[in-house]
């Protein structure tokens, strides 16, 4: 182990030295408030949930400088959130325990599901979710196949917003900083009468770019520039103590500059770009600038709108029914000029949109030692990606990809309290998926479609044991499922083109979907408060994945071809989270994750799990002190992500290794006694660490997606009224 890794492991494990001898329950007052989560579709203490879970309160989100899911990925063990998709600045692709999604096109599905108030978000591009009205974020690690179902083989992220009537409050916030940062948000939660409450949230975000488009006189925006406005309204009607109806509507509109990236040409001397006479000297000297000559590929935009309706009925004192309906639309405009120089040699402008509808019926209850949750789920999505016109190795073309998806599931989870200390739970979920995909390349030179359906039964069993009043141990076996996927860029179809029948491809062709993806996870953990001054969570896991698709892209054929490399993967890991409060005014939060992912890919002996750092860690000290008739809170956050590979190969000649990164934030806030306002001073990435977000070797060049995460300093102000 290197010296750096030894320091990381030692620092993250410091609170373990304070562990007491087992068996005695703690009797004095705890230094921590109880954390209640809904990870298993019912309210539970975070200690009682038999899965590895991290939770962020609204206060923690503010102090840690968390503005989006990418920031969440800095403080959860074995979570890495990257941005890649079509060069868009609003995208977030989470990888949990080595499972995620490298791509974004409509035929690919994420391995980590994201939910907002119980509504699944099928697509992340174009949905820059505002975190200013968030009550809590939960990150569930490991397959969540029975309660969350589709696309949760790596885990799930729950975003829970504040509900109308929970607390009657209005607040406003303003943040101003370097890089032209201006953020403003307003939230109001109002109780109109005994039966009706409404809330409104509006937010505005702006940040200047990180580089310039040097060869475009009047670009739409600078490299990496961000501008977004969002709003959300919610209304809750509670005519009696047994029934409530919650309606929400939200939308956002964003625009900005293409995210920073660069292209390595000389490193692939046999590639088409180098052979055409171009080299690294044709690129901008500063990789955060861009030498493109295509004005239409300097800007990005995204819009999203959605509504949801949730009805909750307490049928009896021990039986509750719930119905959740949602309808969402998202769209974006982006695309990369891959070559990164002034000539139009490789460019892929892109627009995309997706419409999804879903409904879920749940029934939950308890009777004596028994509790349960069961339900029906339906999901439908229609989406399309269009690249028109593309330019490939100097030649024009078009590309349109579409897919319609329909999914149905029935699920149930039952728990039984065997005795005062031991609880057994088990769950089943049956899912059917059907996909109809289509592709049109080069104005119907290739125009084909394909359909396939899948079904699977996912299951889990878990045992939770209360060692004492403050510490729980658990063991669980979880099964996960994901339907197969069609290849996102099937330019391989040129190899099966039948020129005797223009507009068609011969059969068989390469536009076929893979089999079911399945996962089984064996996990044991310990969580709770071994001391009144210490919160601790430890998890050890081993997960087997079968028929897992990795996206592999090349440009050495007739176009930018992306196929699914089907692999089996075994992952072993350890995760530790702790919060230590040795005094009333000092707290130390630490996380540590380790994962060893072994990949078996026939025909690809150097295959590795992409975008999966072996070690993830964070250390966050916080000190509170009296100051000027008020309270001063001093906080620092350090996060580490180990080196990793940007695509599923460890071949050093492919130039896809991403170096490790260490990020340091601080937040100092002051709140006067008996006042309704707080002022803060913040610094994010204060050492100005520049790092790669993703890397891809196409065979003609290496595409390097850079972080949009330069140093930033500023002040923030929040008031309640």
N, C-alpha and C positions, 0 to 999 in steps of 0.2 A: 504494500500500500504506500502511495506517495506521501510526502510530508503534508501537502495540502489536504489530502483526504484524511490523514490522521487527525489534523486539527479540526476538520469538519466533524468527524465522528466523535471526538472528545468533547467538543463544545455542545453538540446536540444531546449528548448523553449525560451532561453535567447533573441535571436534576435527579438522575437515577441513583446517584450517590446518597441521596436523602431518603431512599426507600426504607421503611421500617421492616421489622420481622413480621411475617404474616399472622393472621388470625384475629387480631384485635380491631374491632370497629372503632371509628373515630367518634368522639362524643362532644368535642368543643365545636364552636361555630366555624363554618367553612369560610375561606377567603374568596370563594367563587360562587356566583349565582348558578342555579341549575339551568342547563341548556336543554330546551325542549325542541325536538325535531319531529318531522312528519315523514321520515324516510321510508317507513313501511305503511304509508297511507293512513296512519293514525298517530295521535300525539303520544310521544314517549320521551323519557329522559334519554339523552344521547348515550348514556352508559348501558341502557337496556337493549340497544339495537345490535343484533348479532352480525354486523358488517362493519368494515372499516369506513369511517365517515369523518369528514371535517366540516365544521360549521363556522360561518362568519356572520356576526351581528352587524347591524347598520353602523354602530360605533366603530367596530374594528375595520369595516370597509373604508370609513373616512380616515382613520388614523394611519392605515397602511397604504394610503394613496392608491387604492384600487378603483380604477375607472372603467374597467371592462373585464371580460373573461381572461384576456391575456395576462392581466395583473393578478387575477386569482391564481393562475398557474405558477406564480412565483413562490407561493406559500403553502402548497399542499404536497406531501411526499408522493413521489412517483406520478406526479401530474406535470405535463409539459404542454403548454398551449402555444401554438405557432400560427403565424399568418402567412398565407401563400397565395390563395385563390385568385388567379387572374390579375395579380398585382393590386387587388383592392385593399384599401386601408381599414375597412370595417369588418373584415372576416376574422374569425377565431376558430381554429381547429384543435380541440383538446385531445391529447393522448394520455390515457390512464393505463398504467402498468403495461406500456408498450402497444396499446391498441388505440387506434384513431383513424384518421382519414387524411391521406396526402393530397387528395384532389377535391373538386367541388362540383363537377358537372352532374347533371340530373340523374345519370345512371349509377352514380356512386352513393353509398350510404355511410354516414358516420358510425364509428364504433362506440361513441359516447353520446348518449341522448341528453338533450337539454330541454328542461321543462320550465315553464313560467306559470305558476299557480295551477299546476296540474295539466297544462296544455303543452303538448309536445311541439317543439319547433323543428320542422323537418330540414330547414336550410339555415345556414348561418350567414352566408353572403347576402348583404342587403338588409340585415337586421341588426343595427347597431344599438343594442338595448341599453337604455338609460338606467343607471343604478341609483338614481337619487331618491327613489321611493321604496327602496328595498328594506324589508324587515329582516331577511336572513337569506344566506346562500348555503346550500348543503352540497357537498361533493361526496358521492358514494363510490367507493372503489371496488372493482371486481364485477363480474357478471351480475346483472339485475334482471334475470330472464322472466321471473314469475310475476312480479308486481309492475315492472316497467316495460317489459316486452321488447319490442322492435328496437334494434340498433343500440342496445345497452350491453353488449358483450364485454366492453371494457369498463363500463360504469355509467353513472348518471349524475347530472348536475341539476339541482332544483333551485330555482329562483322564486322566492316567496315574497310577495309585495304586501305592504300594509293595507288593511281592509277598511272600508268606510265604517265609521263608528267605533273602531277599536280604541282610538284615543282622539278626542276632539282637540286638534292642534293645527296651527298654521306656522310655516317656517319658510325662510328664504335663505339662499346661500349665494355667495359670489366668490370666485377664485380668479386671481390675476397673477400672471407669472411671465417668465422668460419664454422665448420662442413664440411670443404673441399670444400666450394662453389667456383666454377669457372664457370662463365657465359660469353660467348662472342657472339657478334652479329655484322653483317655487313649488311648495306642496301645501295643500289645505285639506283637512279632514273635518267635515262639519256634520253634526247631528241636527237634522231639520225638525224632527219630532220623534215621538216614541217608536215609530215604525220605519222611519226613512233616514238614511245617511248617505252623503256623497263625499267623494274626494276628487281632487284635481291635482295633476302633476304636470309641470312644464319644465323643459330644460333646453339650454343652448350650450353648445361646445364649439370652441374654435382654437386652433393651434396652427401656427405658421409651419412652413415646410422645413425640410432638413437639407435641401439642395436645390439646384436650379436646372431647368431644361435649357442648355446653353445654345442650342441651334434653332430654337423656336422663339420668334420675336415677342409674341404676346400669348404665352401659354395660358390655358384655363386656370392653372394653379401651379404652385411650386411643388417640387418632389416631396411627397409625404404630407402635404397640407391637409388639415382636417376642418370640416365645418358640418355641424349637424344640429338639427332642431327636432325635438320630440315632445309629445304630449300624451297624456293618458287620463281618462276620466272613468270613475267607477261609481256605481250606485248600488246600495244594498237596501232591500225592502224586507222587513221582519214583522209581518202582521201579528205574530204571536210567538210564544216561547218555543214552538216546535218547528217552525218553517222559516226559511230565509231564501231570498232570491238575489243573486249578485250578477250585475251586468258590468262589463268593462269594454272599453274601446281605446285603442292606442294606435299611434302612428309616428313615423319619423321620416325626415327628409334630409339627406346628407349629400355633400359634394366635396370634392377636394382634388388633390394631386395624386398621380400614380405613386404607389409605394416605392421606396428606394430599392434598386437592384443593380447588379452589374453582370456582365458576361465575360467568361474566360474563353479566349479563342486560341491563343498560342498553346495552351495546355492540351489541345486536341488537334495535333498537326495534320492528321489524316482526315479531319472533318471537312464538311463542305464549305464552311465559312472561311477557314484558313486557306483551303485550296482555291477559293475564289479570289484570294489576294488580300483579305482583311486580316487584321491582327489586333492585339490588345492596345496598340498605340492609336487605333481609331476610336477608342472609348474615351470617356471623360477621365482626366487625370485623378480627380477626386471621385471615388465610386459612388458617393452620395449625390453627385451631379449626374446629368444624363445627356448624352450626345444625340438623342433621337432627332430625326428631321420631320417626324410625322406629328403635326399639331393635334390631330384628332386622337392621339394616344398619350396625351399628357394629363387628362382629367378622368376622374371617376365620379360616379353618383350612385346613390342607393335610396330606395323608398320602401316602406313597409306599412301595412295597415292590417289590423286584426280586431275582431270582436269575440267575446266569449260570454257564455251564460251558464251560471252554476246555481242549481237548485239543491238545497239541503233540507231534508225532512227527518226530524226525530220521530220515527213511527211509534216507538215506545221509549221508555227510559233506557233500554238496553239495545235498541235496534235503530240504525240510521241508514237512510237511503240518500244517494247523491247522484245528480245528473250533470255532466259537463259537456257543453257544446262549444265548438270554436270554428271560426272561419278566418283564414289568414291569406294575405297576398304579399309577396315581396318581389322586388325587381332591382336590377343593378345594371350599370354600364361601366365597363373597364376593359381589360385586355393588355397584353404586353407586346411591346416592340422588342422581341427577344434579342436581336443583334446588338441593340444599344448604340448604334452609330447612325450617321446622318442618312445613308442610303437605305431605301426600303427593300431590304433583303429577306428579313424574317419578321413578320408582324401579324399579330392575331388579335385584332379588336374584337370585343365580345359584349353581348348583351344577354341577360338571362332573366327569367321570371319563374315563379312557382306559385301555384294556388293549392291550398290544402284545407280540408274540412275534416273534423273529427268529432266523435261523441263517445262518451263513456258513461256507463251506468254502474254504480257501486252500491253494495249493500254490506254494512259492517255492524258488528255487535258483539256482545259478550253475554255469557250465562254461566255464573259460578266461576269455575276454573278455566272455562273455555272462552276464547275470543276468535273472531274470524273477520276476513274481508274477502268479498267475491265481486266479480263484475264481468261486464261485456265491453269490448272496445272495438271501434271501427275507425279507420283512417283512409282518406283518399287524397291523392296528390296528382296534379298535372303540372308539368314543367317543361321548359325548353331553353336551350342555349344556342345562340346564333353568332357565328363568326363570319362577317361579310363586309368587305372582302378580306380574305386572308392573303398574305404573300408568303410563299414558301420557296426559299432558295432563289428568289427573284421572280418567281412565277405566281400569277394571281389564282385565286380559287375561292370557294365558299364551303361552309360547313354548318350544318344544322343538326342538332341532336335533341330528341324529345322522348319523354317517357310518362306513361300513366300508371299509377300504382294504386292498388286497393288492398287493404289489410284488415283482417278480422281476427279477434282473439276472445277467448273466454278464460277467466283465471280465478283462482281461489287460494287463500292462504289461511291456515288454521293454527292457532297456538293453544297449548294446554299447560296449565300450571300443575306439574306433577306433585310438587310439594312447595313449602314456603320458599325454597331456595332454587328450585330447578324448573325450567320452562322448556318445553319441546314445541317446535313449530315446523310446519311443512307446507309447501306450496306447489301448485301445478298451473301451467298455462298452455293452452293449445292455440296455435296461431296458423292462419292461412294467409299467404301473400300471393298476389298476382301482379305481374308487370308486363306492359306492352311498350316496347321500345322501338324507335325509328331513327334512321339516320339518312341524311341527304348530303352528298359530297359533290362539289364542283357542278352545281346547277343540274342535278339529277343524272350526272354521269354514273354515280352510284346512288341508288335510292332503294332502300330495303328496310324491312321491319322484322321484328321477332317478338315472341311471347313466351312466357313461362310462368308456372306457378309452383309454390313450395308449401309445405306444411311441416310442423314440428311440435313436439311436446317438450316444454322446458319444466324443470322441477328444482326444488331445493329442500333441504332439511337442516335445521339448526337447533343447537342445544345451548341454553344460557344458564349459568350457575352463579348465584350470588354468594361470593366467598364471604363477604360480610356486608354491612349496610352501605359500604362505600366502594366496594370493588366487585366487579363482575368479570367472569371469564366466559368465553363463548367458543364454540366450534361449529363450523358450517360447511356444507357442501352445496355449491350453487351451480346450476346449469344455465347456459345462455344460448341464444339462437339469433341468427341474422339470415335473412333470405339472400340468395345469390345475387350477383350483379353482372350486368352487361358491361363490356369494355367501354370506357368513356370516349375514346378517340379511335375508332376502328378503321384507320387508314390501311390496315392489313387487308381490307376488302379489295384493294387494288390487285392483290395477288390472286384473287378468285374472280376477277372481272371477265365476263363472257362477252367479247366484242361482237359476237353474232347476234346478241340481243341487247342493243343499246339501252342504257338505263337500268340494267339488271345485273345481278351477280350470280355466278353459278353456285351450285350447292355441292358439297357443304362449304360454308364460309366461316369466318372467324367472329362473326357477330353473334356469339352465343354466351349465355350466362353460366356461371359456375354453380356448383351444388350448394346446399345449405352450409352455412358457417355455424359450427357448434363450439361451445366452450364448457369446460367443467373446472370448477375452482374449489380447492380444498384450503380452508383457512381456519386459523385459531388465533384468538386474541385475548387481551387483558385490558380492561379500561375502568377508570374510576378515579377515586381520590385516596391513595394510600396514606396520605397525610392531609390534614386540613389545609396545608399550604401548597399542596401539589396535586395537579391533575395530570393523568397519564393515560396514554392509549398506545398499545403495542399490538401489531398484527404480523403474522407470518403466513405466507400464502404460497401455493403451488397451483398453477393454472395450465391446462392443456387446451389448445385450440386446434381445430381440424378444418381444413379447406378454407383457410383465411386468405383473402385476396389482398396482395400488395400491388399498387399501381406502378408500372414500369414504363417509362417513355423513351422513345427514340425518334430521331428525325433522319435516319439513314435510309429510309424507304421513300414512299411517295408523298409523305406528309408527316405531321406531328402525330405519331401513332402512340397510343397509350393502351397497354394490355394489362390484364389482371394476372399476376404471377401467384399461383395457388400454392400455399405453404401450410405446413403444420408447425406450430410453435409451442414450446414449453417455457414457462416463466416461473422463476422462483424469486421471492423477495421478502423484505422486512420493512416495516414502517413504524416509526415512533413519533408521537406528538406529545408535548408536555407543556404545562404552564406552572411555573414555580413562583410563589409569592411569599418569600421569607419574612417580609415586613409588610406593614399596611400600605407603604408607599412605593414598593418596588415589585415588579413582575417580570419574569423572563419566560418568553415563549420560544420553543424550539421545535423543529421538525427535522426528520431524517428519513430518507427513503433509499433503499437499495434494491436493484432488480438485475437478474441475470436471465436474459431471454435467449433461448437456444432455438434456432430456426432450421427446419428440415425442408429444403426446396429442391426437388429433383431437377437436375440440369443447371442449378445455380448454387455451386458449392460455397460461394462467399456471401450468401444471403444473410442479412441481419435484420433485426427489427428497426425500422426507420424512426428517426426523431424520438429516440428512447434513451435518455441519459442513464448511465449505470447508477449514479449517485445524485440525489436531489436533497437539498438542505436549506434551512433558514434559521436565523437567530434574531429575536426581536426583544430587546430590553425596553422596559418602560418605567419611568420614575415620575412620581407625583410629589409636588412640594407646595407649601403655602407661599404665596407671592402677592404683594401689594393688595391686600384685602381680597384675595381670590385664590385660585388654584392654577398652578402651572404644571403641565404634563409634557415630559420630554420623552420622545420615543425614537428608536432607530430600528430599521429593518434591513437585514442582510440576507440575500438569497443566492443560492448556487445551483447551477445546472451543469452537470458533467459533459464532457465531449460526447458526441453522438454522430450518426451518419444521416445525411439528408435523404437518402434513398436506400432501398433494400440490398445494398452491396457494401462489403468492407474492403473491396479491392482498392488499395491505395492509389493505383493508377487512374482511378475514376474521379479523383479530386472532390469527393463528396463529404469528406469529414468536416464536421462543425466543431470548432473549438469550444471548450468550457467557458462559462461566463459567471461573473460575480457582480451583483447589483446591490447598491447601497442607497437606502432612502432615509430621510429623517422627517419628523413632524413635531413641532413645538406648538402647543396650544395653551391659551390662557382664557379662563372663565372667571369673572369677578363674582364674589358672593352675592346672593340675592339678585342676580341679573339674568336677563334672558338672551344673552348673546355670548358668542365665543369667537375669538380671533386666533389665527394660527399662521405659522411660518413653516413652509415645507421645502424639501429638496428631494427630487427623484432622480435616480441614477446619477448621483452627485459626482462620481468619478468619470462620467461621460463614457461609459463602457460601450463600445461599438461591437456588435456581434451579428453573426449570420442567423437568419431565421429559418432558412431552408436552402438546400442545394440539390441540383438535378443535373446529371450528365446525360445529354441526349444522343451522344455519339458524334454530333457536329460541333458542340460547344458545351460549356458548363454554365448553367444558369444559377446565379447566387442571389437569393432574396435576402435583403439586408433588414436589420431591425429599424423601426421608426421610433426608437426609444432613447434619444439623446438626453443629456442632462437638462433638468428644468428646475427653477427655483421660483418661489412665489409666496403670496399671502392668500389666506382664505378667511372668509367671515360668514358666520351663520347666526341667525336670530330666530327666536320663536315669539309668536304674539297671538 
